[in-house]
Amino acid sequence: MKKVQIGKTDLYVNPVGLGANAVGGHNLYPNTDDESGKELVRSAVNAGLDYIDTAFSYGYGRSEELIGETLKELGNRNEIVIATKGAQRIVGEERIIDNSPDFLKETIDASLKRLQTDYIDLFYIHSPDASTPKYEAVGALKELKDAGKIRAIGVSNFSMEQLEEANRDGYVDVYQGHYNLLKRDAEKDYFPFAANHDISFVPFFPFASGLLAGKYTKDTVFNDFRKNMPHLQGEEFKTNLLKLERLREIAASKQVDVAHIVLAWYLTRDVIDTVIPGAKKPDQVLNNLKANYVKLTDDEIHAIEEVFS
């Protein structure tokens, strides 16, 4: 598998990584346990995956701890690109977003300790606060980059205006934002900005809560947080399932899954170098990696674009 460069950074990875919110993310997935999270990382790395995306908010540091323990056990930290995110200050039971330079520096030092490493490959400001000038927050990360504590600078969940402010000095390397076949708003403003400034765009929610993975039928009933998502309810849900039929045709012609077609399509976007689908089980990780080998023709790319215009 040919590795890709993430934007203008010196990071090179296989295009399909692992979104690790199920590794130690007990606040998100209460039924997960630590050992299954570590086994997820082991299986991924042993299968050739070399890019893991985590965050402090996944288990409030527990995800980072488990990834650090597993990579130490495997002894190949330098072969793996680790991305993590922070900006949350926990005060009692309250979570406060804080982008202040001093807090970001504390956050990175704490992440380094949990990950048992002396550098983080890609660090994101996970969410914007209401008061810190964004160029000052990113400026603090630039200091840490110059000091060798991080290798690349990212921001996530920033508005377009906040991203422009954050990149005032050209220091932002990666932007992580909401984008998938059902939500393509980013193509109007974020994509052109990213292209003009050589910023790599990493999409989250690539499968739109499972719909674009081809998991659901018209008889699927949701009794959890998904029951309030418009794209999974009523006529909109039925319309989306019809759109998926075109993806099923393309997937069948290539003898792969719908999920592989979706991930492969994202990688045809000029500003998207990598995708980080989540997984809860090792076989899901191994399955996602098959998208690395899917090649879409120009006609297939345009057909998918039109169906989900």
N, C-alpha and C positions, 0 to 999 in steps of 0.2 A: 504494500500500500504506500503510495507516494504521499509524503507529508506536505502540509500546507503551512504557509507563514500566516500568523495572525496579524493582519494589518501591517503596520510599520514596525512591529516589535521584532525582537530576535527569538521569538517563540515559534517553534515548528512542531506540529502535532498531526496525528491522524484526524481527518475531518469530523468523525463522530466520537464525541466524548461522553462523559457520564454526569448527569445532573444528580448530585448526591443528597438530595433533601430527605431521602428515605434511610440514609446512613446516619443513625443517631438522632434523626429528626422526630423524637418521641412526641413533641408538642404538635407535630403535623400528622403523624401516623402513630397513634397510641399503641397499636398492636405490634409494632416492630421491636426487636431486641438488639442488643449490642452485637452479639455474635453473628447474627444474620447480616447486619450491616457490614461487619468486617469481611464476611465471606463474599459479599457483593463486590467489595473492592478487590479482594484477592482474585476472584474469578475474572473480573474485568481486566486487571493488569496482566494476568496469566494468558488472557486471550489476545493481548496486544494493544489494548486500550492504553493511551498514554496522556489523557487529559481529563482531569476531575474538577468539577465545579461544585463548591460548597459555600457555606456562609455561617457566620456566628449564629444567626437566627434559626438555623437548623439544630434544634436541641440546645440552644443557647451555649454553643461551644462544644457540645458533645460530638457533633459530626466531625469537626476538626480533630478532636482527640482520637476518635476511632480511625480516621484516615492516617493520622500521624503514627499511631501504634502499628497499623497494618503495613505501611510502607517501611517502617523501621524493621519489622519482622521479615519483610521480603528483601530488604537490603538494596532497593533500587530507586531510592528517592530521586536521584539526579536524572533518571530516565523518564520521570513523570512530571508533567506540567500541572501545577496546582493553582487553581483560581479560588479565591475566597472573597467574602464580602463582609463589611461591617459598617456601623454608624449608629448602633443601638446602645444606649446607656440604660442599664436596668437599675431602677430605684424602687426597692420594695417589690410590689407587684406591677409597677408601672414601667412601660418601655418608652424611653424618650429618644427621639432621633437627634443625633448630635454630629454635626460636620465640622466642629471647631478643630483647628490644626492640632492643638494639644491632645484632644480626645482621640483623633485619628491616629496619632503617633502611639498613644497608649494601646489602642485597639490592635494595631499591627504587632506591637511587642507581645501582646497577649495571644494573638493568633500564632505567632512564631513559636511560642512556648507550647501551645496545645498541639500544633502540627509537628513538633520536635524537629524543626528545621531552622536553618539560619537565613533563609530567604524564601519569599513568596513570589511565585512566577507572575501572577496577575492579581492585583488587589483592586476591588471595586468599592467605591462609596455606594452602599446598598440603596439608600434612599436620601432624598434631599431634606434638610431641615429648613426652617422658615427664616433664619437670621444670618447664617454664615455666608459671606460672599463666596460663590462657588469657585472662583479663580484662586481664592486664598486656601480653600480646602484642597484643591488639586495641587496648589503650590507646595503644601505640606507633603503630599505624596511624592512630588518631584524631589524634594530634599531626601526622602527615604529611598527613592530610586537611585539618586546619586550616591547614597551611602551604602548601596548594595542590599538593602533589606527587601526591596521589591524590584521586579524586573520590568513590569509594565503597569500602566495606570488605567483603571476603568471607572465608569460611573453607571448607575442603573436607576431606572424609574425617574430620571430627570425629564422635565418638560423640555420642549425645544429651546425655549428661552434660557433655561438653566444650563442646558448642554452648551449653548453658544457662549454663555458666561464662563462656564467651567473650562472651556477650551480657548480662552482669551489668549493664552501664551502658547497654544499648540501642544499642550502636554498630554491630552487625552488620547489614549491608544485604542480603547475598546468601549463600546456602548452596549449595554444589555437591556433589551426592551421587549414589550409585548408585541409579538408578530406571529401570525400563522395564516394559512390559506383563507380562514374566515375573517381575519382581522388584518387587513393590509394597509391601514392608514399610514404606517411608517414609511411607505413608499413615496408619499407626497412630500415629506419634509426631512425626516431623519435620514433616509437613504441618500438623497442628494448631498446633504451636509456631510455625511460620513464619507461619501465618495470624494468630495472636494477636499477633505482634510485627512484622507487616508486613515480613517477610523474604521475598525472592524465592527460590524453589527452582529451581536449574538442574540438570537431570538429565544424568549422563554414562552412557555405554554405552546410548544410546537405542535402538540396533538390536540389542542383545544379540549382539555379535560377528557381525553380518550376518544372523542368522536373521530378525529382524523387518523386514529390508529386502526379504524375499521372494526372496532369492538362491538358496536351497538346495532340493534335492529329496531324496527318500529314498535316492537313489543317490550323493549327495555324500559324498566321503571327505575327512577332514581329516588332514593330515600335519604340521601345525605346532602351535602352542600351543593351538589349538582342540580338538585331539584329547583333551584332558583335561578339557574342560568338560562337566559332566553334561547340560546342556540340549541338547547337540549329539550325544549318544550314546544308543544303544540305544532302549528303549521310550519314554523321555522325549522323545527327538528325534522319534520318530514321532508322539507325542501333540501335540507343539508344531506339527508340520507340519499336522496336522489342524485345529488351532485357526486356523492361518493361512488356511485356505480361506474362512472367514467374512470375513476382511479382503480377500481377493481378490474376493469377490462385491461388496463395497461399493466397492472400487477400480474394478472393471469398470463399475459403474453410473455412476461419475463420470468415467470415462475417464482415470484417473490410476494411479499405481503404488501398491503396498502401502506402500512407504516414506512416501509422502505422507499416507496415511491414518493411519499410526502417529504421525507428527510432529504432524499436525492434532489427533489425540486428546490428546496430551500438553498441547497448548495450550488444551484445554478444562478443565484442572485449575486451580482458583482460584489456587493459589500458584505456578504455572508461567507466567511471562511470556514466556520465550524458550527456544529449543532450539538446541543447537550441534553438529549432526551433523558428523562428520569427513568428509574427502574427500581423495583422492589425485590426482584428475584434474579439470580444469576442467569437463568435462561433468557430473561428479558434483555439483559445487557448483551448477551451473545447474539440475540436476534437483531437488536438495533445495529450492531456492528456490520451486518450484512448490507446495510445501506451504502457502505463504503464502495461496494462493487457494482452498484446499479448505475447504468449509463442511460440517460434519457436522450432521445433524439430531439432535434429542434421542433419537429411537429408535435411530439408528446409534450414538450415544455409549453408550447403555445396553446395546445388543447387544454391543459390543466389551468393555465392562466385565464383562459376564456371562461371555463366552467366556473371558476371561483373569482370572477372579475368583481 
